[in-house]
Amino acid sequence: MDIYEYGNPDSSTVLLQMVDDHDLAVIENEVAAIRKTADDFRLFAIKVKNWNLDLSPWSAPAVFGKEGFGGGAAKTLAAVLDLCSDGSRQYYVGGYSLAGLFALWAAYQTDVFAGVAAASPSVWFPGFADYMEEHAIKCRRVYLSLGDREEKVRNPVMAAVGENIRRAYDCLAGQGVECVLEWNRGNHFKEPDIRTAKAFAWLLGN
């Protein structure tokens, strides 16, 4: 994985975000937007090589196109945790779309993360809502968001994202996690940098 760093390298607040080329193209906008709320942080943008393989918690068939999901999240998380070895710092994990799903899943595997910034997470992923209801997350705070048109799609698997994000919020709130679910205007592809910035900013501001 390639790692890109932004912000203050000496900050005690570290944000970790899995990204692809599309995210990197607008990452400077995201960093600038986060700074409107909190100006002292270090952001690791971690570029994965295979989005569907590296960020999926378990194998699943293709939902769009022909590429399925390979269940490589555990290997990715091990690499991410190598960046979290300094116990004097506070770590937050987040991301957009499948990276948001990965961030949520990661917080069920370890208590290293103080919070999760899940912007438009792919909670339509087969079996994930059930997984959340059957397990306890290991962090204190979670930000969830979705575009108000994301569930209005023809693909029946992806159309479940609205129901599942509501299930996710109810599940976390029911477990006593400090959680918010914010609805943004537009479909899945509108302003991912701003939506992700809002997610991290909420964690840093609370």
SULUR-V876561 format. One record per residue. N is the residue number from 0. RES is the residue in three letters. PHI is phi in degrees with one decimal (none if undefined). PSI is psi in radians with two decimals (NA if undefined). D_LAST is the distance of its C-alpha to the last C-alpha in Angstrom with 1 decimal. Layout:
BEGIN
N/RES/PHI/PSI/D_LAST  N/RES/PHI/PSI/D_LAST
END
This chain:
BEGIN
0/MET/none/2.50/30.5  1/ASP/-94.5/2.42/30.0  2/ILE/-120.5/2.26/26.9  3/TYR/-116.7/2.34/25.7  4/GLU/-112.4/2.47/23.4  5/TYR/-138.4/2.76/21.4  6/GLY/84.9/-2.73/19.4  7/ASN/-88.2/1.97/19.8  8/PRO/-65.0/-0.29/21.8  9/ASP/-98.0/0.04/21.0  10/SER/-66.0/2.56/17.3  11/SER/-84.8/-0.07/15.7  12/THR/-108.2/2.07/13.1  13/VAL/-121.0/2.20/15.1  14/LEU/-104.7/2.34/14.7  15/LEU/-121.1/2.16/17.6  16/GLN/-135.0/2.18/19.0  17/MET/-79.3/2.33/22.4  18/VAL/-137.1/2.88/24.3  19/ASP/-125.6/-2.98/27.8  20/ASP/-61.7/-0.64/29.9  21/HIS/-63.8/-0.70/28.4  22/ASP/-66.8/-0.75/24.9  23/LEU/-64.0/-0.50/26.2  24/ALA/-65.5/-0.40/28.1  25/VAL/-123.9/0.25/24.9  26/ILE/-64.6/-0.57/22.5  27/GLU/-64.2/-0.66/22.9  28/ASN/-62.1/-0.74/21.7  29/GLU/-62.5/-0.83/18.6  30/VAL/-59.9/-0.75/17.9  31/ALA/-63.1/-0.66/18.7  32/ALA/-69.4/-0.67/16.3  33/ILE/-63.4/-0.67/13.3  34/ARG/-63.2/-0.32/14.6  35/LYS/-68.6/-0.38/14.2  36/THR/-104.7/-0.75/10.5  37/ALA/-142.3/2.17/10.7  38/ASP/-102.4/-0.04/14.3  39/ASP/-115.3/1.62/14.4  40/PHE/-156.7/2.81/14.3  41/ARG/-119.6/2.26/17.2  42/LEU/-114.8/2.18/17.8  43/PHE/-99.6/2.01/20.6  44/ALA/-96.8/1.97/22.1  45/ILE/-106.9/1.92/24.5  46/LYS/-86.9/2.13/27.4  47/VAL/-89.3/2.73/29.1  48/LYS/-85.3/-0.63/32.8  49/ASN/-133.5/1.78/33.1  50/TRP/-52.9/-0.95/30.2  51/ASN/-68.4/-0.57/31.6  52/LEU/-79.1/-0.88/32.8  53/ASP/-75.4/-0.34/30.1  54/LEU/-112.4/-0.07/27.1  55/SER/-89.9/2.28/28.7  56/PRO/-69.8/-0.45/28.2  57/TRP/-153.2/2.94/31.8  58/SER/-69.5/2.53/34.8  59/ALA/-155.0/2.64/35.2  60/PRO/-70.3/2.86/37.8  61/ALA/-60.2/2.46/37.4  62/VAL/-108.0/-0.60/35.7  63/PHE/-139.0/2.47/36.5  64/GLY/70.1/-2.69/39.2  65/LYS/-112.9/-0.14/40.9  66/GLU/-88.1/2.11/38.3  67/GLY/-83.2/-2.91/37.0  68/PHE/-115.8/2.25/34.1  69/GLY/-95.6/-0.10/35.0  70/GLY/71.0/0.68/32.5  71/GLY/-97.1/0.24/31.7  72/ALA/-62.5/-0.61/28.0  73/ALA/-62.5/-0.73/28.8  74/LYS/-65.4/-0.70/30.5  75/THR/-64.8/-0.76/27.7  76/LEU/-61.5/-0.67/25.1  77/ALA/-59.0/-0.69/27.5  78/ALA/-69.5/-0.66/27.5  79/VAL/-64.6/-0.73/23.8  80/LEU/-65.5/-0.39/23.5  81/ASP/-63.4/-0.40/26.0  82/LEU/-88.0/0.00/23.4  83/CYS/-118.0/0.63/21.1  84/SER/-86.5/-0.24/23.6  85/ASP/-87.5/1.84/22.1  86/GLY/-68.1/-0.19/20.6  87/SER/-85.4/-0.08/19.1  88/ARG/-107.5/2.77/16.6  89/GLN/-109.2/2.28/13.5  90/TYR/-113.4/2.38/14.1  91/TYR/-125.1/2.39/12.5  92/VAL/-114.2/2.46/15.2  93/GLY/-160.8/-3.14/15.5  94/GLY/165.1/3.12/18.2  95/TYR/-116.4/2.47/20.1  96/SER/64.8/-2.20/22.9  97/LEU/-64.5/-0.49/24.5  98/ALA/-68.2/-0.55/22.1  99/GLY/-68.2/-0.69/19.3  100/LEU/-62.9/-0.78/21.5  101/PHE/-57.6/-0.76/22.1  102/ALA/-60.4/-0.77/18.4  103/LEU/-61.2/-0.87/18.2  104/TRP/-59.6/-0.72/21.5  105/ALA/-58.7/-0.64/20.7  106/ALA/-73.7/-0.16/18.0  107/TYR/-88.0/-0.27/20.9  108/GLN/-95.4/-0.44/23.1  109/THR/-148.9/2.68/21.2  110/ASP/-99.1/0.30/18.4  111/VAL/-66.0/-0.57/17.9  112/PHE/-90.3/2.29/14.7  113/ALA/-76.7/-0.42/11.3  114/GLY/-164.6/2.89/10.3  115/VAL/-124.2/2.29/12.3  116/ALA/-109.4/1.60/12.3  117/ALA/-104.5/1.66/15.4  118/ALA/-93.0/2.12/16.7  119/SER/43.5/0.90/19.9  120/PRO/-68.4/2.64/20.6  121/SER/-80.2/1.05/24.2  122/VAL/-76.1/0.07/23.9  123/TRP/-73.0/-0.22/27.5  124/PHE/-51.6/2.26/28.5  125/PRO/-53.0/2.14/31.3  126/GLY/86.1/-0.07/30.3  127/PHE/-74.4/-0.70/26.6  128/ALA/-61.6/-0.70/25.5  129/ASP/-62.8/-0.72/28.0  130/TYR/-59.4/-0.77/26.7  131/MET/-62.0/-0.68/23.1  132/GLU/-74.5/-0.33/24.8  133/GLU/-98.0/-0.11/27.0  134/HIS/-132.4/2.90/24.5  135/ALA/-110.0/2.24/21.3  136/ILE/-71.9/2.66/18.4  137/LYS/-109.9/0.45/17.5  138/CYS/-129.0/2.96/13.8  139/ARG/-92.1/-0.51/11.0  140/ARG/-136.0/2.47/8.8  141/VAL/-140.8/2.25/10.7  142/TYR/-104.2/2.25/10.6  143/LEU/-121.6/2.54/14.2  144/SER/-148.4/2.87/16.3  145/LEU/-157.8/2.60/20.0  146/GLY/-76.7/2.53/22.4  147/ASP/-72.8/-0.07/24.4  148/ARG/-112.8/0.06/27.6  149/GLU/-67.3/-0.55/26.9  150/GLU/-85.4/-0.07/28.5  151/LYS/-96.2/1.09/31.5  152/VAL/-126.5/2.83/33.4  153/ARG/-79.9/-0.50/36.8  154/ASN/-64.6/2.05/35.9  155/PRO/-65.8/-0.53/35.6  156/VAL/-70.1/-0.84/33.4  157/MET/-72.1/-0.44/30.9  158/ALA/-66.6/-0.30/31.1  159/ALA/-76.5/-0.05/29.6  160/VAL/-61.3/-0.61/26.2  161/GLY/-67.1/-0.88/25.2  162/GLU/-58.8/-0.73/26.4  163/ASN/-72.5/-0.57/24.7  164/ILE/-68.6/-0.60/21.2  165/ARG/-68.0/-0.71/21.6  166/ARG/-61.5/-0.73/22.9  167/ALA/-61.8/-0.79/20.0  168/TYR/-63.0/-0.82/17.4  169/ASP/-61.2/-0.69/19.8  170/CYS/-62.8/-0.87/20.3  171/LEU/-66.2/-0.79/16.8  172/ALA/-62.1/-0.65/16.0  173/GLY/-67.4/-0.41/19.3  174/GLN/-90.8/0.09/18.5  175/GLY/83.5/0.24/15.6  176/VAL/-79.3/2.39/12.9  177/GLU/-70.8/1.98/9.6  178/CYS/-142.8/2.59/10.6  179/VAL/-136.4/2.57/11.2  180/LEU/-122.4/1.98/14.4  181/GLU/-109.0/2.35/15.0  182/TRP/-101.5/2.16/18.6  183/ASN/-100.8/2.73/19.8  184/ARG/-81.3/2.38/23.3  185/GLY/110.6/3.13/25.9  186/ASN/-86.9/-2.94/27.0  187/HIS/-67.4/-0.39/25.7  188/PHE/-100.1/0.12/26.9  189/LYS/-89.7/2.09/25.2  190/GLU/49.6/0.98/22.9  191/PRO/-62.0/-0.55/21.5  192/ASP/-66.7/-0.75/20.2  193/ILE/-69.9/-0.69/18.2  194/ARG/-64.6/-0.71/16.9  195/THR/-69.0/-0.69/15.8  196/ALA/-60.5/-0.73/14.2  197/LYS/-61.7/-0.64/12.2  198/ALA/-65.1/-0.87/11.1  199/PHE/-66.0/-0.69/10.1  200/ALA/-62.8/-0.65/8.5  201/TRP/-61.8/-0.76/6.1  202/LEU/-63.3/-0.75/5.4  203/LEU/-73.5/-0.42/5.6  204/GLY/-90.1/-0.08/3.8  205/ASN/-119.6/NA/0.0
END
